[in-house]
Each structure stands twice: as structure tokens, then as C-alpha cells.
Amino acid sequence: MIVVNKDNVISGNTVLQPEYVPYVEEEQEKLRRRAKEKRLRQKRLKGKIKIIRNITLAFTVGVILVGRYCVIYNMQQQLNSISNNINEVNRDNENLKVELVKYNNIQYIEDAAVSKLHMILPDKGTAAQADLGKEVIKASDKKSDTQAYKSIWSKLSKMLF
């Protein structure tokens, strides 16, 4: 008999079921290879998980930083806008002060009265002067109607209660 395939060696009668002799060393080698491959797969999986975690962490930190810079930028824009408004209001106040000084001049007031309101300048002989220090209207001694009603009401309430 010529043996072509050493893995399939049959010894004994072909009528009987041949006995299979397992190669223990090959089985153990296969188990070792499988265990090694399993460890390599687990390492690769752990490495991928670490990479995904780091990418997620970097993305989260980036989003937080960009969001914070957006808030700072918006606050800076509001500050600039408010500063511009304050400067504009200060300019308006300065303009109003200048106009107030202009209107505070007695010569300007006289010119406006003569030209716009058609008033005439008084002569010294026809001018009438009034003493504003004295009381012109004297206080009357009569009680007003409301005081009379109040006094009547108070008398009635005293009598009843």
C-alpha cells in the first residue's frame, strides 16, 4: 500500500471502523493560536475603544471651547454697541449744553423776542415796574366750603359716636 496522504492513515481492516488517533500536539497548537488570536482581537478592540473615547473627548472639548468663544464674542459686540450708544448720548448732551449756553444769553433772548414774537423794546418812561416782593393777593379770612363741610361732618360724627 502506498500512502499518499499522511493525515488520513487507516490501519487495520477496512470492514471494521478504523480507529482515529488524534494528534494532541496539533490540537494544542490550534488552541494556542485561537487564544492568541482572541487576545489580539481583544487588544485591537480595546485600542479602538480608546481611540473612539479620545476622539469623543477631543470633540466635546472643542465644542465647549468654540461655544465659550461665541459667548465671549457676543458679549464683546454688546459692549461695543453700548459704548457707541454712550458716546452718542454724551455728544448729544454736549450739543444740548452748547445750545443751553446760547439760549442763556440775554442778547439772544431779546433778539428772538423782537424778531419772532414781534415785541418792542420798552422805553424807560413808559415802562412799569412791579415789586414782586410784596403780596398782591391777600388771604381771605373766610373758610372755604370744603372746610365748612368737613367741620360739620366732624361735629356730627362726634355727636353720634
C-alpha positions in Angstrom: 0.0 0.0 0.0 1.2 3.4 -1.0 0.3 6.2 1.4 -0.5 9.4 -0.4 -2.0 11.4 2.4 -0.3 11.0 5.8 -3.2 12.7 7.6 -5.7 10.0 6.6 -3.9 6.9 7.5 -6.1 3.9 8.1 -4.7 1.0 9.8 -6.5 -2.3 10.1 -9.2 -4.0 8.2 -11.4 -1.7 6.1 -14.5 -3.6 7.1 -14.1 -2.6 10.7 -14.4 1.0 11.8 -10.9 2.4 11.8 -9.7 4.0 15.0 -8.8 7.6 14.8 -5.8 8.7 16.7 -5.9 12.4 17.3 -2.8 14.4 17.2 -2.7 16.1 20.6 0.1 18.4 19.8 -1.7 19.8 16.8 -4.9 20.4 18.8 -3.0 22.1 21.5 -1.2 24.3 18.9 -4.6 25.2 17.4 -6.0 26.1 20.8 -2.9 28.3 21.5 -3.3 30.0 18.2 -7.0 30.6 18.8 -6.3 32.0 22.3 -3.6 34.2 20.9 -5.9 35.5 18.1 -8.6 36.1 20.7 -6.2 38.2 22.8 -5.1 40.1 19.7 -8.7 40.8 18.8 -9.4 42.0 22.4 -6.3 44.3 22.3 -7.4 45.7 19.0 -10.9 46.2 20.3 -9.6 48.0 23.4 -7.4 50.1 21.2 -10.3 51.1 19.0 -12.4 51.9 22.1 -9.6 54.1 23.5 -9.3 55.9 20.1 -13.1 56.5 19.9 -13.1 57.7 23.5 -10.3 60.1 22.8 -11.9 61.4 19.7 -15.2 61.9 21.5 -13.4 63.7 24.4 -11.5 66.0 21.9 -14.7 66.8 20.1 -16.5 67.6 23.3 -13.7 69.9 24.5 -13.6 71.6 21.1 -17.4 72.2 21.1 -17.2 73.6 24.6 -14.3 76.0 23.7 -16.0 77.2 20.5 -19.2 77.8 22.4 -17.4 79.8 25.1 -15.7 81.9 22.4 -19.0 82.5 20.8 -20.4 83.8 24.1 -17.4 86.0 24.6 -17.7 87.4 21.1 -21.4 88.2 21.6 -20.6 89.9 24.9 -17.9 91.9 23.2 -20.3 93.0 20.5 -22.8 94.1 23.1 -20.2 96.0 25.0 -19.1 97.8 21.8 -22.7 98.7 20.9 -23.3 100.0 24.4 -20.1 102.0 24.3 -21.1 103.6 21.0 -24.5 104.4 22.4 -22.9 106.1 25.5 -20.6 108.1 23.2 -23.5 109.2 21.1 -25.6 110.3 24.2 -22.5 112.2 25.5 -22.2 114.0 22.2 -25.9 114.9 22.3 -25.5 116.1 25.9 -22.6 118.3 24.8 -24.6 119.8 22.0 -27.5 120.5 24.3 -25.2 122.2 26.7 -23.9 124.4 23.9 -27.5 125.3 22.9 -28.3 126.0 26.5 -25.4 128.4 26.8 -26.7 130.1 23.6 -30.2 130.4 25.0 -28.9 131.7 28.3 -27.5 134.8 26.7 -29.9 137.8 27.3 -29.0 139.4 24.0 -30.2 136.3 22.1 -33.4 136.3 24.0 -34.1 139.9 23.2 -33.3 139.4 19.5 -35.7 136.3 19.4 -38.4 138.3 21.2 -38.2 141.2 18.8 -37.9 139.2 15.5 -40.0 136.1 16.2 -42.6 137.4 18.6 -42.8 141.0 17.3 -42.2 142.5 20.7 -40.9 146.0 21.1 -38.3 147.3 23.5 -39.7 149.3 26.4 -38.9 153.0 26.9 -37.7 154.0 30.3 -40.5 156.5 30.6 -43.4 154.1 29.7 -42.1 151.0 31.5 -44.0 149.9 34.5 -42.1 148.2 37.3 -43.7 145.8 39.8 -42.4 145.0 43.2 -42.7 141.2 43.4 -41.6 141.1 47.0 -45.0 142.2 48.3 -48.1 140.1 48.4 -50.6 141.3 45.9 -53.4 138.9 46.7 -54.5 139.0 50.3 -55.6 135.8 52.0 -59.3 135.8 52.9 -60.5 135.1 56.4 -63.5 133.1 55.2 -63.2 129.4 55.4 -63.7 127.5 52.2 -66.8 125.4 51.5 -64.9 122.2 51.9 -63.6 123.2 55.3 -67.1 124.1 56.3 -68.4 120.7 55.2 -65.5 119.0 57.0 -66.2 120.8 60.2 -70.0 120.0 60.0 -69.2 116.3 59.4 -66.7 116.2 62.2 -69.3 117.7 64.6 -71.9 115.2 63.6 -69.5 112.3 63.9 -68.6 113.5 67.4 -72.2 113.7 68.5 -73.1 110.3 67.1 -70.1 108.3 68.2 
